Amino acid sequence: MIDYGLALYLEAEPHDAVLLTFNPALVAEVRKRLRVPVRSLPPTFFRYPSAVPVDRPRLELLHVGSLGPHHPRRRELVAGLQARGLLPFRHASTSSPEEAAALYAQHALVLNVPLNHDLNHRFFEVMAAGVPQVVFGDPGLVGEHRALAERPDVFWASSLEELEKLVLRLFAKPVRLQAIPVAPPPYWELKDLLKAAFAP
């Protein structure tokens, strides 16, 4: 488990604090095992490529990501969506964050499938591209950062049926979907990040 590995690492090489950038849901558990301050400040110092959504985005659910052997849950979901054929759906792979941002900006809605009960880069990449997203997972992924789960541009689904129902409802009113405001990801300047990390 991640907190056990961190405990061993800190015994071997002490640190003054620990930041869990993409695992805010684990903060409480990690704090129990470590004797240093533990904070989660997503997405901290990362800067994601921005994009300007096109005037007439493609009304299909876009998924970008690997479907390789380490991603069975994601592969199963994509295969299920394709087999059922109830949604206009597209799966794609990209070779860079910039390419992904440009692709996001051409679509009305993006599907994000986190793999390890974490917030992934895609969560913030899609925000930076200015497009609403559906996260296939539990809103508890955000931990104490409830504002991330409650953004107007972030939707949640935990089953294939729930996902299909949600997307069909959103696509039924494309003008309203396109009008949803999408704020860029929250960024932290280094001085603010360090100040928050070492706060008592």
C-alpha angles and dihedrals in degrees: 000000000000097000092050090052090049091051091054091046093051091050089055096041116016121220131187096229143356127228120201100198099175102020107065091146089067098053097100093048094046092048089058091059103039131068096207129077112281119201137172115208107165126229093358115174100358119119116203125200112262126220138185113236113238119251093246108032121195109265095227134103109255124206120187120187149077122300094190130135093283092057107060096144092051092045091050092051094048091047090049093052091048094046095048093045095197094128134051095248137173130187119197142167125218134194100217142022089247092055090048092050091052090050094047090052091059093059135071096220137016128209116219119192111188112204109200106035088271142115105257132204089259090064089065098031091062091050090051089052090055098240131127117244141201114219114208098215146054122308086229086082088085093060111194092352094092092160089069092057093046098051111128090234096054121080128181133215130172102187137041091245093049090049093051093048092049095048094047089051091050093045091050088071105036095166090056091046092052091049094059108117114239114197119201118256118280111262130198124212110227095248091052091046093053092045091053093043094055097040112126 
